[in-house]
Amino acid sequence: MLKEALKSLYKQEFLSLEIIESMLRGRDFEFKPFSFGEVDGFLVEGMGESAFLPARSVSYMNARRGRVTGCQERALTKKIPLPLFIGEGELVSKIHEISRSNDAAADDWLVEIFTPAIASVYLLRYFEKSHALGPYLQIIYESLEAYFIELDHVAIMSLLPVIEGGLRNVQELTLGHSDANVKTAEFASRLGDMIVKHGENCAKSILIYPGSSGPSDVQINFFTHVNPQCDVMNAFRIFFKEVLYRPSNSASDGFNRHLILHLLKNDFASPANYVRVFLLLSHITFCERLNNSSIPMLWPGSDNDSIRVAKYFRELSEKVGQPRSYMWRPGTPLPPEPVPGQ
């Protein structure tokens, strides 16, 4: 088989035509420069099969090439899913800065960037066009109302089932899976399947490439270099697996699906945690965008409808949310009534 014949070449950190020729001398193979998506390398044909050899090994590219995946890995220390409405250069710089700050600074940044304008654009120009999230649009809208009037517990808990329903739906749309009883490991595995499926479409005739012998970290990492959309989907897969759906016995705080739904810890309801969950919905629509062209790929900005909804959210915050901050909290005395004008 061609795969066996090329096994030693796949172990090389660097390849050139000369190296390939010297290692395949005497074999009836044809090879030439070729690009698999955005990865340069070589196409090798023989034995009725085609294989791709990258010019640099996957481990080399992981260590030296900038990826959204790498940015997400740095953001894990602050439990931040990447905001997709921020340009990649600005995002990489900010995540580098935030990763070296304290947790409070990370939370403040998330709340600061999640404005009524951002929320309304996602609601009307992404989620409303999504087949995966469409059945839950009213829940998402009401969760935003709760968020802007500072009902943080209600807002966060209402969105967690939407994450699960949206994931089931987008995986059914993309992969044809319709199992309503999906475990965490299966969710994560199917996210990997979605990455592989989209990556393989970049060169459909090639069935042999790094990691192609089966699902593996090498295979998924290869596709993060092949295709930018695969890279973004892998960032989502990492956050899903390492933070939100991490086994609760190894979770250190309340931002964990199991801990929240079963009330095993009571430290989950900060405004920043709502933003975290909401951003995961944007990743679901990004995954669906690959099969639903009505969802924008690039940030579309506000239109008249989203401006009107954003104004409503701002008014909720100013007229209800801010006055609520003066009111009673469980376990505390009722504060004095604020003096008008202060």
Helices and strands as residue ranges (DSSP letters): H 2-5, H 7-10, H 17-23, E 30-36, E 39-46, E 49-54, H 58-64, H 68-75, G 76-78, H 88-99, H 103-113, H 116-125, G 127-129, G 134-136, H 137-148, H 152-175, H 184-200, G 201-203, H 217-226, H 228-239, I 240-244, G 248-250, H 257-261, H 271-289, H 304-316, I 317-321, H 322-324
